[in-house]
Structures are given as C-alpha cells and as structure tokens.
Amino acid sequence: MNHIIIKLKKCKWCGKEFIKKHNREEYCSTEHRKYARQEQLRINSRKFYHKYKDLMDEEIKWGLGSVFLSAHRNNNFVSESLAIKREKQKLNVE
Ligand SMILES: [Zn+2]
C-alpha cells in the first residue's frame, strides 16, 4: 500500500497555504523568499545603523568624499585628478 502524505504549510510572506516539497521550505515561491530576505536585510541594516551611528566616523556614515569624489575610483585619470582637485579646493586643503 502506498500512502501519499501531503504536507501543507503557510507561506511566511503572504500567508497562503502551499504544498511542502521538503522540510525546510518556508515560502510558497522563490519570489516570496526573495522579498522576505530583502525585507530582513533592510531591517538588519537599519538596526545596525541605529546601534552604531554614534561610533561611526563621518566618512563611514556619509561615504567617502562629499560632492566631487565618489567612493570608487574613476578609471579616467584626467577626470579623477580633476575631482580630487575640486575636493581639495572645497575642503581648503593645499
Ligand atoms: Zn507566498
């Protein structure tokens, strides 16, 4: 005799019931798993920010540079040196 056991579980994201294929499944679709993960990351980063915002330097808080310098290096050497020059002028360094 064959018994087919259908296990139903509620999706943690939308609350609909779905058929479990394996034991650790918690969401009805990969999209809902993705949404839940994004939401959790959002919550965690907000928590991290509020916990450590007083300890963070200005640079970490607002990113490297302010207006003309980005956090990443520009591959064009001329525009990169221009950006550094402008940033120096703005900060009155030189
Ligand atoms: Zn769902």
PDB file of the backbone (N, CA, C, O) and the ligand in Angstrom, with CONECT records:
HET     ZN  A 101       1
ATOM      1  N   MET A   1       0.812  -1.207   0.000  1.00  0.00           N
ATOM      2  CA  MET A   1       0.000   0.000   0.000  1.00  0.00           C
ATOM      3  C   MET A   1       0.854   1.270   0.000  1.00  0.00           C
ATOM      4  O   MET A   1       1.820   1.382   0.755  1.00  0.00           O
ATOM      5  N   ASN A   2       0.503   2.172  -0.813  1.00  0.00           N
ATOM      6  CA  ASN A   2       1.220   3.436  -0.861  1.00  0.00           C
ATOM      7  C   ASN A   2       0.412   4.542  -0.208  1.00  0.00           C
ATOM      8  O   ASN A   2      -0.764   4.752  -0.505  1.00  0.00           O
ATOM      9  N   HIS A   3       1.073   5.226   0.673  1.00  0.00           N
ATOM     10  CA  HIS A   3       0.427   6.375   1.289  1.00  0.00           C
ATOM     11  C   HIS A   3       1.058   7.648   0.760  1.00  0.00           C
ATOM     12  O   HIS A   3       2.278   7.805   0.785  1.00  0.00           O
ATOM     13  N   ILE A   4       0.245   8.528   0.294  1.00  0.00           N
ATOM     14  CA  ILE A   4       0.752   9.834  -0.131  1.00  0.00           C
ATOM     15  C   ILE A   4       0.384  10.848   0.941  1.00  0.00           C
ATOM     16  O   ILE A   4      -0.791  11.116   1.193  1.00  0.00           O
ATOM     17  N   ILE A   5       1.395  11.393   1.553  1.00  0.00           N
ATOM     18  CA  ILE A   5       1.160  12.388   2.604  1.00  0.00           C
ATOM     19  C   ILE A   5       1.427  13.784   2.041  1.00  0.00           C
ATOM     20  O   ILE A   5       2.542  14.103   1.628  1.00  0.00           O
ATOM     21  N   ILE A   6       0.412  14.579   2.035  1.00  0.00           N
ATOM     22  CA  ILE A   6       0.568  15.951   1.552  1.00  0.00           C
ATOM     23  C   ILE A   6       0.692  16.870   2.759  1.00  0.00           C
ATOM     24  O   ILE A   6      -0.219  16.985   3.578  1.00  0.00           O
ATOM     25  N   LYS A   7       1.848  17.518   2.843  1.00  0.00           N
ATOM     26  CA  LYS A   7       2.068  18.443   3.949  1.00  0.00           C
ATOM     27  C   LYS A   7       1.800  19.860   3.488  1.00  0.00           C
ATOM     28  O   LYS A   7       2.375  20.336   2.509  1.00  0.00           O
ATOM     29  N   LEU A   8       0.926  20.513   4.205  1.00  0.00           N
ATOM     30  CA  LEU A   8       0.618  21.903   3.896  1.00  0.00           C
ATOM     31  C   LEU A   8       1.322  22.822   4.888  1.00  0.00           C
ATOM     32  O   LEU A   8       1.449  22.508   6.071  1.00  0.00           O
ATOM     33  N   LYS A   9       1.768  23.950   4.383  1.00  0.00           N
ATOM     34  CA  LYS A   9       2.389  24.921   5.262  1.00  0.00           C
ATOM     35  C   LYS A   9       2.009  26.326   4.818  1.00  0.00           C
ATOM     36  O   LYS A   9       1.789  26.569   3.631  1.00  0.00           O
ATOM     37  N   LYS A  10       1.931  27.246   5.767  1.00  0.00           N
ATOM     38  CA  LYS A  10       1.601  28.631   5.432  1.00  0.00           C
ATOM     39  C   LYS A  10       2.862  29.389   5.026  1.00  0.00           C
ATOM     40  O   LYS A  10       3.903  29.287   5.675  1.00  0.00           O
ATOM     41  N   CYS A  11       2.747  30.141   3.956  1.00  0.00           N
ATOM     42  CA  CYS A  11       3.866  30.963   3.493  1.00  0.00           C
ATOM     43  C   CYS A  11       4.108  32.081   4.511  1.00  0.00           C
ATOM     44  O   CYS A  11       3.170  32.734   4.968  1.00  0.00           O
ATOM     45  N   LYS A  12       5.392  32.290   4.861  1.00  0.00           N
ATOM     46  CA  LYS A  12       5.712  33.321   5.850  1.00  0.00           C
ATOM     47  C   LYS A  12       5.546  34.732   5.303  1.00  0.00           C
ATOM     48  O   LYS A  12       5.450  35.697   6.062  1.00  0.00           O
ATOM     49  N   TRP A  13       5.514  34.842   3.974  1.00  0.00           N
ATOM     50  CA  TRP A  13       5.402  36.172   3.370  1.00  0.00           C
ATOM     51  C   TRP A  13       3.949  36.552   3.104  1.00  0.00           C
ATOM     52  O   TRP A  13       3.505  37.624   3.515  1.00  0.00           O
ATOM     53  N   CYS A  14       3.193  35.671   2.409  1.00  0.00           N
ATOM     54  CA  CYS A  14       1.838  36.049   2.000  1.00  0.00           C
ATOM     55  C   CYS A  14       0.754  35.347   2.833  1.00  0.00           C
ATOM     56  O   CYS A  14      -0.401  35.770   2.811  1.00  0.00           O
ATOM     57  N   GLY A  15       1.105  34.293   3.559  1.00  0.00           N
ATOM     58  CA  GLY A  15       0.139  33.632   4.415  1.00  0.00           C
ATOM     59  C   GLY A  15      -0.695  32.568   3.727  1.00  0.00           C
ATOM     60  O   GLY A  15      -1.519  31.920   4.373  1.00  0.00           O
ATOM     61  N   LYS A  16      -0.499  32.373   2.414  1.00  0.00           N
ATOM     62  CA  LYS A  16      -1.233  31.337   1.703  1.00  0.00           C
ATOM     63  C   LYS A  16      -0.678  29.970   2.056  1.00  0.00           C
ATOM     64  O   LYS A  16       0.495  29.831   2.403  1.00  0.00           O
ATOM     65  N   GLU A  17      -1.530  28.968   1.964  1.00  0.00           N
ATOM     66  CA  GLU A  17      -1.054  27.607   2.207  1.00  0.00           C
ATOM     67  C   GLU A  17      -0.492  27.012   0.921  1.00  0.00           C
ATOM     68  O   GLU A  17      -1.025  27.234  -0.166  1.00  0.00           O
ATOM     69  N   PHE A  18       0.582  26.261   1.061  1.00  0.00           N
ATOM     70  CA  PHE A  18       1.176  25.623  -0.110  1.00  0.00           C
ATOM     71  C   PHE A  18       1.658  24.228   0.271  1.00  0.00           C
ATOM     72  O   PHE A  18       1.789  23.894   1.448  1.00  0.00           O
ATOM     73  N   ILE A  19       1.916  23.427  -0.753  1.00  0.00           N
ATOM     74  CA  ILE A  19       2.365  22.056  -0.505  1.00  0.00           C
ATOM     75  C   ILE A  19       3.885  22.031  -0.365  1.00  0.00           C
ATOM     76  O   ILE A  19       4.623  22.490  -1.237  1.00  0.00           O
ATOM     77  N   LYS A  20       4.324  21.476   0.767  1.00  0.00           N
ATOM     78  CA  LYS A  20       5.767  21.413   1.031  1.00  0.00           C
ATOM     79  C   LYS A  20       6.409  20.337   0.172  1.00  0.00           C
ATOM     80  O   LYS A  20       5.887  19.226   0.076  1.00  0.00           O
ATOM     81  N   LYS A  21       7.542  20.658  -0.458  1.00  0.00           N
ATOM     82  CA  LYS A  21       8.304  19.655  -1.198  1.00  0.00           C
ATOM     83  C   LYS A  21       9.398  19.073  -0.322  1.00  0.00           C
ATOM     84  O   LYS A  21       9.743  17.898  -0.452  1.00  0.00           O
ATOM     85  N   HIS A  22       9.937  19.876   0.555  1.00  0.00           N
ATOM     86  CA  HIS A  22      10.904  19.379   1.538  1.00  0.00           C
ATOM     87  C   HIS A  22      10.696  20.088   2.866  1.00  0.00           C
ATOM     88  O   HIS A  22       9.881  21.004   2.976  1.00  0.00           O
ATOM     89  N   ASN A  23      11.434  19.660   3.859  1.00  0.00           N
ATOM     90  CA  ASN A  23      11.115  20.026   5.240  1.00  0.00           C
ATOM     91  C   ASN A  23      11.405  21.475   5.607  1.00  0.00           C
ATOM     92  O   ASN A  23      10.722  22.052   6.452  1.00  0.00           O
ATOM     93  N   ARG A  24      12.424  22.069   4.969  1.00  0.00           N
ATOM     94  CA  ARG A  24      12.835  23.399   5.405  1.00  0.00           C
ATOM     95  C   ARG A  24      12.171  24.536   4.627  1.00  0.00           C
ATOM     96  O   ARG A  24      12.490  25.707   4.830  1.00  0.00           O
ATOM     97  N   GLU A  25      11.255  24.182   3.743  1.00  0.00           N
ATOM     98  CA  GLU A  25      10.590  25.191   2.938  1.00  0.00           C
ATOM     99  C   GLU A  25       9.703  26.092   3.803  1.00  0.00           C
ATOM    100  O   GLU A  25       8.916  25.600   4.612  1.00  0.00           O
ATOM    101  N   GLU A  26       9.832  27.416   3.629  1.00  0.00           N
ATOM    102  CA  GLU A  26       9.019  28.329   4.425  1.00  0.00           C
ATOM    103  C   GLU A  26       8.187  29.279   3.589  1.00  0.00           C
ATOM    104  O   GLU A  26       7.275  29.922   4.108  1.00  0.00           O
ATOM    105  N   TYR A  27       8.491  29.381   2.282  1.00  0.00           N
ATOM    106  CA  TYR A  27       7.772  30.318   1.423  1.00  0.00           C
ATOM    107  C   TYR A  27       7.187  29.577   0.228  1.00  0.00           C
ATOM    108  O   TYR A  27       7.716  28.550  -0.196  1.00  0.00           O
ATOM    109  N   CYS A  28       6.084  30.110  -0.316  1.00  0.00           N
ATOM    110  CA  CYS A  28       5.384  29.408  -1.386  1.00  0.00           C
ATOM    111  C   CYS A  28       6.128  29.491  -2.711  1.00  0.00           C
ATOM    112  O   CYS A  28       5.995  28.594  -3.543  1.00  0.00           O
ATOM    113  N   SER A  29       6.914  30.557  -2.928  1.00  0.00           N
ATOM    114  CA  SER A  29       7.646  30.672  -4.189  1.00  0.00           C
ATOM    115  C   SER A  29       9.007  31.304  -3.937  1.00  0.00           C
ATOM    116  O   SER A  29       9.269  31.850  -2.865  1.00  0.00           O
ATOM    117  N   THR A  30       9.873  31.219  -4.953  1.00  0.00           N
ATOM    118  CA  THR A  30      11.208  31.808  -4.804  1.00  0.00           C
ATOM    119  C   THR A  30      11.123  33.326  -4.700  1.00  0.00           C
ATOM    120  O   THR A  30      11.958  33.962  -4.057  1.00  0.00           O
ATOM    121  N   GLU A  31      10.100  33.903  -5.342  1.00  0.00           N
ATOM    122  CA  GLU A  31       9.933  35.357  -5.259  1.00  0.00           C
ATOM    123  C   GLU A  31       9.622  35.796  -3.836  1.00  0.00           C
ATOM    124  O   GLU A  31      10.167  36.784  -3.344  1.00  0.00           O
ATOM    125  N   HIS A  32       8.741  35.051  -3.185  1.00  0.00           N
ATOM    126  CA  HIS A  32       8.392  35.413  -1.809  1.00  0.00           C
ATOM    127  C   HIS A  32       9.569  35.221  -0.869  1.00  0.00           C
ATOM    128  O   HIS A  32       9.730  35.964   0.099  1.00  0.00           O
ATOM    129  N   ARG A  33      10.400  34.211  -1.160  1.00  0.00           N
ATOM    130  CA  ARG A  33      11.616  34.010  -0.362  1.00  0.00           C
ATOM    131  C   ARG A  33      12.551  35.201  -0.544  1.00  0.00           C
ATOM    132  O   ARG A  33      13.167  35.680   0.408  1.00  0.00           O
ATOM    133  N   LYS A  34      12.642  35.676  -1.811  1.00  0.00           N
ATOM    134  CA  LYS A  34      13.499  36.817  -2.125  1.00  0.00           C
ATOM    135  C   LYS A  34      13.000  38.072  -1.420  1.00  0.00           C
ATOM    136  O   LYS A  34      13.793  38.805  -0.829  1.00  0.00           O
ATOM    137  N   TYR A  35      11.680  38.329  -1.476  1.00  0.00           N
ATOM    138  CA  TYR A  35      11.116  39.516  -0.839  1.00  0.00           C
ATOM    139  C   TYR A  35      11.371  39.493   0.667  1.00  0.00           C
ATOM    140  O   TYR A  35      11.734  40.506   1.264  1.00  0.00           O
ATOM    141  N   ALA A  36      11.173  38.314   1.272  1.00  0.00           N
ATOM    142  CA  ALA A  36      11.354  38.189   2.718  1.00  0.00           C
ATOM    143  C   ALA A  36      12.812  38.458   3.092  1.00  0.00           C
ATOM    144  O   ALA A  36      13.092  39.100   4.104  1.00  0.00           O
ATOM    145  N   ARG A  37      13.739  37.959   2.264  1.00  0.00           N
ATOM    146  CA  ARG A  37      15.156  38.162   2.538  1.00  0.00           C
ATOM    147  C   ARG A  37      15.532  39.635   2.419  1.00  0.00           C
ATOM    148  O   ARG A  37      16.275  40.162   3.247  1.00  0.00           O
ATOM    149  N   GLN A  38      15.014  40.300   1.379  1.00  0.00           N
ATOM    150  CA  GLN A  38      15.276  41.735   1.204  1.00  0.00           C
ATOM    151  C   GLN A  38      14.756  42.530   2.396  1.00  0.00           C
ATOM    152  O   GLN A  38      15.433  43.428   2.897  1.00  0.00           O
ATOM    153  N   GLU A  39      13.560  42.195   2.841  1.00  0.00           N
ATOM    154  CA  GLU A  39      12.959  42.898   3.968  1.00  0.00           C
ATOM    155  C   GLU A  39      13.800  42.694   5.228  1.00  0.00           C
ATOM    156  O   GLU A  39      14.013  43.629   5.999  1.00  0.00           O
ATOM    157  N   GLN A  40      14.275  41.462   5.430  1.00  0.00           N
ATOM    158  CA  GLN A  40      15.090  41.161   6.606  1.00  0.00           C
ATOM    159  C   GLN A  40      16.410  41.925   6.560  1.00  0.00           C
ATOM    160  O   GLN A  40      16.870  42.435   7.581  1.00  0.00           O
ATOM    161  N   LEU A  41      17.024  42.005   5.369  1.00  0.00           N
ATOM    162  CA  LEU A  41      18.266  42.761   5.219  1.00  0.00           C
ATOM    163  C   LEU A  41      18.033  44.235   5.531  1.00  0.00           C
ATOM    164  O   LEU A  41      18.858  44.887   6.171  1.00  0.00           O
ATOM    165  N   ARG A  42      16.886  44.754   5.062  1.00  0.00           N
ATOM    166  CA  ARG A  42      16.543  46.152   5.317  1.00  0.00           C
ATOM    167  C   ARG A  42      16.425  46.398   6.825  1.00  0.00           C
ATOM    168  O   ARG A  42      16.957  47.378   7.346  1.00  0.00           O
ATOM    169  N   ILE A  43      15.732  45.512   7.503  1.00  0.00           N
ATOM    170  CA  ILE A  43      15.542  45.653   8.951  1.00  0.00           C
ATOM    171  C   ILE A  43      16.886  45.578   9.668  1.00  0.00           C
ATOM    172  O   ILE A  43      17.169  46.376  10.562  1.00  0.00           O
ATOM    173  N   ASN A  44      17.715  44.605   9.264  1.00  0.00           N
ATOM    174  CA  ASN A  44      19.001  44.422   9.928  1.00  0.00           C
ATOM    175  C   ASN A  44      19.928  45.613   9.725  1.00  0.00           C
ATOM    176  O   ASN A  44      20.617  46.027  10.658  1.00  0.00           O
ATOM    177  N   SER A  45      19.955  46.175   8.503  1.00  0.00           N
ATOM    178  CA  SER A  45      20.850  47.299   8.268  1.00  0.00           C
ATOM    179  C   SER A  45      20.383  48.533   9.034  1.00  0.00           C
ATOM    180  O   SER A  45      21.199  49.333   9.491  1.00  0.00           O
ATOM    181  N   ARG A  46      19.065  48.683   9.171  1.00  0.00           N
ATOM    182  CA  ARG A  46      18.540  49.796   9.953  1.00  0.00           C
ATOM    183  C   ARG A  46      18.937  49.643  11.417  1.00  0.00           C
ATOM    184  O   ARG A  46      19.339  50.610  12.065  1.00  0.00           O
ATOM    185  N   LYS A  47      18.821  48.426  11.929  1.00  0.00           N
ATOM    186  CA  LYS A  47      19.212  48.145  13.315  1.00  0.00           C
ATOM    187  C   LYS A  47      20.687  48.452  13.525  1.00  0.00           C
ATOM    188  O   LYS A  47      21.067  49.083  14.511  1.00  0.00           O
ATOM    189  N   PHE A  48      21.531  47.990  12.570  1.00  0.00           N
ATOM    190  CA  PHE A  48      22.972  48.200  12.655  1.00  0.00           C
ATOM    191  C   PHE A  48      23.268  49.686  12.695  1.00  0.00           C
ATOM    192  O   PHE A  48      24.075  50.137  13.507  1.00  0.00           O
ATOM    193  N   TYR A  49      22.616  50.460  11.816  1.00  0.00           N
ATOM    194  CA  TYR A  49      22.855  51.892  11.747  1.00  0.00           C
ATOM    195  C   TYR A  49      22.510  52.563  13.070  1.00  0.00           C
ATOM    196  O   TYR A  49      23.292  53.368  13.578  1.00  0.00           O
ATOM    197  N   HIS A  50      21.341  52.239  13.638  1.00  0.00           N
ATOM    198  CA  HIS A  50      20.926  52.909  14.862  1.00  0.00           C
ATOM    199  C   HIS A  50      21.765  52.494  16.056  1.00  0.00           C
ATOM    200  O   HIS A  50      21.907  53.255  17.013  1.00  0.00           O
ATOM    201  N   LYS A  51      22.325  51.283  16.006  1.00  0.00           N
ATOM    202  CA  LYS A  51      23.155  50.812  17.111  1.00  0.00           C
ATOM    203  C   LYS A  51      24.525  51.486  17.100  1.00  0.00           C
ATOM    204  O   LYS A  51      25.063  51.814  18.158  1.00  0.00           O
ATOM    205  N   TYR A  52      25.097  51.699  15.898  1.00  0.00           N
ATOM    206  CA  TYR A  52      26.477  52.158  15.794  1.00  0.00           C
ATOM    207  C   TYR A  52      26.619  53.552  15.220  1.00  0.00           C
ATOM    208  O   TYR A  52      27.738  53.968  14.922  1.00  0.00           O
ATOM    209  N   LYS A  53      25.528  54.297  15.051  1.00  0.00           N
ATOM    210  CA  LYS A  53      25.639  55.588  14.366  1.00  0.00           C
ATOM    211  C   LYS A  53      26.516  56.583  15.120  1.00  0.00           C
ATOM    212  O   LYS A  53      27.152  57.436  14.501  1.00  0.00           O
ATOM    213  N   ASP A  54      26.556  56.483  16.450  1.00  0.00           N
ATOM    214  CA  ASP A  54      27.377  57.412  17.213  1.00  0.00           C
ATOM    215  C   ASP A  54      28.858  57.059  17.132  1.00  0.00           C
ATOM    216  O   ASP A  54      29.718  57.932  17.253  1.00  0.00           O
ATOM    217  N   LEU A  55      29.150  55.784  16.927  1.00  0.00           N
ATOM    218  CA  LEU A  55      30.540  55.350  16.860  1.00  0.00           C
ATOM    219  C   LEU A  55      31.132  55.543  15.470  1.00  0.00           C
ATOM    220  O   LEU A  55      32.351  55.621  15.318  1.00  0.00           O
ATOM    221  N   MET A  56      30.277  55.620  14.462  1.00  0.00           N
ATOM    222  CA  MET A  56      30.772  55.713  13.094  1.00  0.00           C
ATOM    223  C   MET A  56      31.427  57.052  12.829  1.00  0.00           C
ATOM    224  O   MET A  56      30.988  58.085  13.336  1.00  0.00           O
ATOM    225  N   ASP A  57      32.478  57.026  12.034  1.00  0.00           N
ATOM    226  CA  ASP A  57      33.090  58.272  11.585  1.00  0.00           C
ATOM    227  C   ASP A  57      32.187  58.905  10.547  1.00  0.00           C
ATOM    228  O   ASP A  57      31.292  58.257  10.003  1.00  0.00           O
ATOM    229  N   GLU A  58      32.426  60.162  10.281  1.00  0.00           N
ATOM    230  CA  GLU A  58      31.663  60.849   9.240  1.00  0.00           C
ATOM    231  C   GLU A  58      31.848  60.158   7.899  1.00  0.00           C
ATOM    232  O   GLU A  58      30.923  60.062   7.094  1.00  0.00           O
ATOM    233  N   GLU A  59      33.086  59.672   7.677  1.00  0.00           N
ATOM    234  CA  GLU A  59      33.403  59.063   6.384  1.00  0.00           C
ATOM    235  C   GLU A  59      32.582  57.807   6.133  1.00  0.00           C
ATOM    236  O   GLU A  59      32.083  57.584   5.029  1.00  0.00           O
ATOM    237  N   ILE A  60      32.448  56.984   7.179  1.00  0.00           N
ATOM    238  CA  ILE A  60      31.680  55.753   7.036  1.00  0.00           C
ATOM    239  C   ILE A  60      30.194  56.082   6.917  1.00  0.00           C
ATOM    240  O   ILE A  60      29.461  55.453   6.155  1.00  0.00           O
ATOM    241  N   LYS A  61      29.767  57.086   7.693  1.00  0.00           N
ATOM    242  CA  LYS A  61      28.358  57.442   7.726  1.00  0.00           C
ATOM    243  C   LYS A  61      27.878  57.991   6.394  1.00  0.00           C
ATOM    244  O   LYS A  61      26.815  57.611   5.905  1.00  0.00           O
ATOM    245  N   TRP A  62      28.653  58.874   5.816  1.00  0.00           N
ATOM    246  CA  TRP A  62      28.199  59.557   4.600  1.00  0.00           C
ATOM    247  C   TRP A  62      28.911  59.072   3.350  1.00  0.00           C
ATOM    248  O   TRP A  62      28.608  59.542   2.253  1.00  0.00           O
ATOM    249  N   GLY A  63      29.840  58.154   3.483  1.00  0.00           N
ATOM    250  CA  GLY A  63      30.574  57.700   2.304  1.00  0.00           C
ATOM    251  C   GLY A  63      31.804  58.544   2.092  1.00  0.00           C
ATOM    252  O   GLY A  63      31.906  59.646   2.630  1.00  0.00           O
ATOM    253  N   LEU A  64      32.731  58.043   1.323  1.00  0.00           N
ATOM    254  CA  LEU A  64      33.969  58.757   1.060  1.00  0.00           C
ATOM    255  C   LEU A  64      33.700  60.019   0.263  1.00  0.00           C
ATOM    256  O   LEU A  64      32.874  60.023  -0.650  1.00  0.00           O
ATOM    257  N   GLY A  65      34.408  61.102   0.615  1.00  0.00           N
ATOM    258  CA  GLY A  65      34.223  62.345  -0.109  1.00  0.00           C
ATOM    259  C   GLY A  65      32.870  62.932   0.182  1.00  0.00           C
ATOM    260  O   GLY A  65      32.126  62.410   1.013  1.00  0.00           O
ATOM    261  N   SER A  66      32.543  64.010  -0.489  1.00  0.00           N
ATOM    262  CA  SER A  66      31.228  64.589  -0.248  1.00  0.00           C
ATOM    263  C   SER A  66      30.499  64.876  -1.545  1.00  0.00           C
ATOM    264  O   SER A  66      29.416  64.339  -1.782  1.00  0.00           O
ATOM    265  N   VAL A  67      31.084  65.723  -2.393  1.00  0.00           N
ATOM    266  CA  VAL A  67      30.366  66.117  -3.594  1.00  0.00           C
ATOM    267  C   VAL A  67      31.046  65.592  -4.850  1.00  0.00           C
ATOM    268  O   VAL A  67      30.421  64.922  -5.672  1.00  0.00           O
ATOM    269  N   PHE A  68      32.335  65.901  -4.992  1.00  0.00           N
ATOM    270  CA  PHE A  68      33.010  65.601  -6.253  1.00  0.00           C
ATOM    271  C   PHE A  68      33.669  64.232  -6.255  1.00  0.00           C
ATOM    272  O   PHE A  68      33.881  63.659  -7.324  1.00  0.00           O
ATOM    273  N   LEU A  69      33.995  63.697  -5.100  1.00  0.00           N
ATOM    274  CA  LEU A  69      34.660  62.404  -5.034  1.00  0.00           C
ATOM    275  C   LEU A  69      33.651  61.314  -4.750  1.00  0.00           C
ATOM    276  O   LEU A  69      32.817  61.440  -3.853  1.00  0.00           O
ATOM    277  N   SER A  70      33.733  60.240  -5.522  1.00  0.00           N
ATOM    278  CA  SER A  70      32.853  59.113  -5.234  1.00  0.00           C
ATOM    279  C   SER A  70      33.631  58.091  -4.416  1.00  0.00           C
ATOM    280  O   SER A  70      34.842  58.224  -4.238  1.00  0.00           O
ATOM    281  N   ALA A  71      32.955  57.100  -3.931  1.00  0.00           N
ATOM    282  CA  ALA A  71      33.611  56.072  -3.126  1.00  0.00           C
ATOM    283  C   ALA A  71      34.497  55.183  -3.980  1.00  0.00           C
ATOM    284  O   ALA A  71      35.395  54.516  -3.467  1.00  0.00           O
ATOM    285  N   HIS A  72      34.243  55.173  -5.291  1.00  0.00           N
ATOM    286  CA  HIS A  72      35.027  54.319  -6.188  1.00  0.00           C
ATOM    287  C   HIS A  72      35.888  55.172  -7.093  1.00  0.00           C
ATOM    288  O   HIS A  72      35.539  56.302  -7.435  1.00  0.00           O
ATOM    289  N   ARG A  73      37.010  54.612  -7.470  1.00  0.00           N
ATOM    290  CA  ARG A  73      37.958  55.308  -8.314  1.00  0.00           C
ATOM    291  C   ARG A  73      37.419  55.396  -9.745  1.00  0.00           C
ATOM    292  O   ARG A  73      36.823  54.451 -10.263  1.00  0.00           O
ATOM    293  N   ASN A  74      37.645  56.553 -10.363  1.00  0.00           N
ATOM    294  CA  ASN A  74      37.271  56.723 -11.767  1.00  0.00           C
ATOM    295  C   ASN A  74      38.412  56.199 -12.633  1.00  0.00           C
ATOM    296  O   ASN A  74      39.572  56.522 -12.376  1.00  0.00           O
ATOM    297  N   ASN A  75      38.113  55.409 -13.641  1.00  0.00           N
ATOM    298  CA  ASN A  75      39.163  54.839 -14.490  1.00  0.00           C
ATOM    299  C   ASN A  75      39.810  55.879 -15.394  1.00  0.00           C
ATOM    300  O   ASN A  75      40.949  55.713 -15.829  1.00  0.00           O
ATOM    301  N   ASN A  76      39.079  56.944 -15.671  1.00  0.00           N
ATOM    302  CA  ASN A  76      39.647  58.029 -16.457  1.00  0.00           C
ATOM    303  C   ASN A  76      40.531  58.881 -15.551  1.00  0.00           C
ATOM    304  O   ASN A  76      40.045  59.504 -14.607  1.00  0.00           O
ATOM    305  N   PHE A  77      41.853  58.906 -15.848  1.00  0.00           N
ATOM    306  CA  PHE A  77      42.798  59.559 -14.947  1.00  0.00           C
ATOM    307  C   PHE A  77      42.557  61.055 -14.859  1.00  0.00           C
ATOM    308  O   PHE A  77      42.653  61.634 -13.777  1.00  0.00           O
ATOM    309  N   VAL A  78      42.245  61.689 -15.983  1.00  0.00           N
ATOM    310  CA  VAL A  78      42.069  63.146 -16.027  1.00  0.00           C
ATOM    311  C   VAL A  78      40.887  63.571 -15.157  1.00  0.00           C
ATOM    312  O   VAL A  78      40.999  64.488 -14.343  1.00  0.00           O
ATOM    313  N   SER A  79      39.751  62.890 -15.338  1.00  0.00           N
ATOM    314  CA  SER A  79      38.568  63.283 -14.559  1.00  0.00           C
ATOM    315  C   SER A  79      38.744  62.952 -13.078  1.00  0.00           C
ATOM    316  O   SER A  79      38.194  63.640 -12.219  1.00  0.00           O
ATOM    317  N   GLU A  80      39.504  61.910 -12.780  1.00  0.00           N
ATOM    318  CA  GLU A  80      39.777  61.567 -11.385  1.00  0.00           C
ATOM    319  C   GLU A  80      40.625  62.641 -10.721  1.00  0.00           C
ATOM    320  O   GLU A  80      40.347  63.047  -9.592  1.00  0.00           O
ATOM    321  N   SER A  81      41.672  63.108 -11.426  1.00  0.00           N
ATOM    322  CA  SER A  81      42.524  64.147 -10.845  1.00  0.00           C
ATOM    323  C   SER A  81      41.755  65.456 -10.702  1.00  0.00           C
ATOM    324  O   SER A  81      41.966  66.206  -9.748  1.00  0.00           O
ATOM    325  N   LEU A  82      40.864  65.726 -11.654  1.00  0.00           N
ATOM    326  CA  LEU A  82      40.017  66.929 -11.557  1.00  0.00           C
ATOM    327  C   LEU A  82      39.129  66.854 -10.318  1.00  0.00           C
ATOM    328  O   LEU A  82      38.988  67.832  -9.585  1.00  0.00           O
ATOM    329  N   ALA A  83      38.538  65.696 -10.095  1.00  0.00           N
ATOM    330  CA  ALA A  83      37.657  65.508  -8.943  1.00  0.00           C
ATOM    331  C   ALA A  83      38.421  65.704  -7.640  1.00  0.00           C
ATOM    332  O   ALA A  83      37.905  66.298  -6.693  1.00  0.00           O
ATOM    333  N   ILE A  84      39.666  65.195  -7.596  1.00  0.00           N
ATOM    334  CA  ILE A  84      40.489  65.344  -6.386  1.00  0.00           C
ATOM    335  C   ILE A  84      40.816  66.821  -6.160  1.00  0.00           C
ATOM    336  O   ILE A  84      40.763  67.315  -5.033  1.00  0.00           O
ATOM    337  N   LYS A  85      41.159  67.525  -7.260  1.00  0.00           N
ATOM    338  CA  LYS A  85      41.459  68.956  -7.167  1.00  0.00           C
ATOM    339  C   LYS A  85      40.268  69.735  -6.602  1.00  0.00           C
ATOM    340  O   LYS A  85      40.419  70.556  -5.697  1.00  0.00           O
ATOM    341  N   ARG A  86      39.096  69.465  -7.149  1.00  0.00           N
ATOM    342  CA  ARG A  86      37.880  70.162  -6.708  1.00  0.00           C
ATOM    343  C   ARG A  86      37.591  69.871  -5.236  1.00  0.00           C
ATOM    344  O   ARG A  86      37.213  70.763  -4.477  1.00  0.00           O
ATOM    345  N   GLU A  87      37.774  68.619  -4.852  1.00  0.00           N
ATOM    346  CA  GLU A  87      37.529  68.232  -3.466  1.00  0.00           C
ATOM    347  C   GLU A  87      38.503  68.958  -2.542  1.00  0.00           C
ATOM    348  O   GLU A  87      38.121  69.417  -1.465  1.00  0.00           O
ATOM    349  N   LYS A  88      39.769  69.059  -2.968  1.00  0.00           N
ATOM    350  CA  LYS A  88      40.771  69.775  -2.163  1.00  0.00           C
ATOM    351  C   LYS A  88      40.399  71.232  -2.007  1.00  0.00           C
ATOM    352  O   LYS A  88      40.515  71.800  -0.922  1.00  0.00           O
ATOM    353  N   GLN A  89      39.943  71.849  -3.119  1.00  0.00           N
ATOM    354  CA  GLN A  89      39.532  73.270  -3.067  1.00  0.00           C
ATOM    355  C   GLN A  89      38.370  73.447  -2.112  1.00  0.00           C
ATOM    356  O   GLN A  89      38.323  74.400  -1.334  1.00  0.00           O
ATOM    357  N   LYS A  90      37.438  72.520  -2.182  1.00  0.00           N
ATOM    358  CA  LYS A  90      36.249  72.622  -1.347  1.00  0.00           C
ATOM    359  C   LYS A  90      36.592  72.524   0.134  1.00  0.00           C
ATOM    360  O   LYS A  90      36.007  73.212   0.970  1.00  0.00           O
ATOM    361  N   LEU A  91      37.563  71.646   0.444  1.00  0.00           N
ATOM    362  CA  LEU A  91      37.930  71.433   1.843  1.00  0.00           C
ATOM    363  C   LEU A  91      39.018  72.398   2.315  1.00  0.00           C
ATOM    364  O   LEU A  91      39.426  72.351   3.476  1.00  0.00           O
ATOM    365  N   ASN A  92      39.487  73.273   1.423  1.00  0.00           N
ATOM    366  CA  ASN A  92      40.554  74.226   1.716  1.00  0.00           C
ATOM    367  C   ASN A  92      41.831  73.520   2.167  1.00  0.00           C
ATOM    368  O   ASN A  92      42.498  73.965   3.100  1.00  0.00           O
ATOM    369  N   VAL A  93      42.158  72.435   1.506  1.00  0.00           N
ATOM    370  CA  VAL A  93      43.441  71.755   1.743  1.00  0.00           C
ATOM    371  C   VAL A  93      44.329  72.128   0.581  1.00  0.00           C
ATOM    372  O   VAL A  93      43.835  72.263  -0.538  1.00  0.00           O
ATOM    373  N   GLU A  94      45.590  72.295   0.793  1.00  0.00           N
ATOM    374  CA  GLU A  94      46.584  72.577  -0.255  1.00  0.00           C
ATOM    375  C   GLU A  94      47.554  73.617   0.197  1.00  0.00           C
ATOM    376  O   GLU A  94      48.460  73.982  -0.551  1.00  0.00           O
TER     377      GLU A  94
HETATM  378 ZN    ZN A 101       3.864  33.374  -0.527  1.00  0.00          ZN2+
END
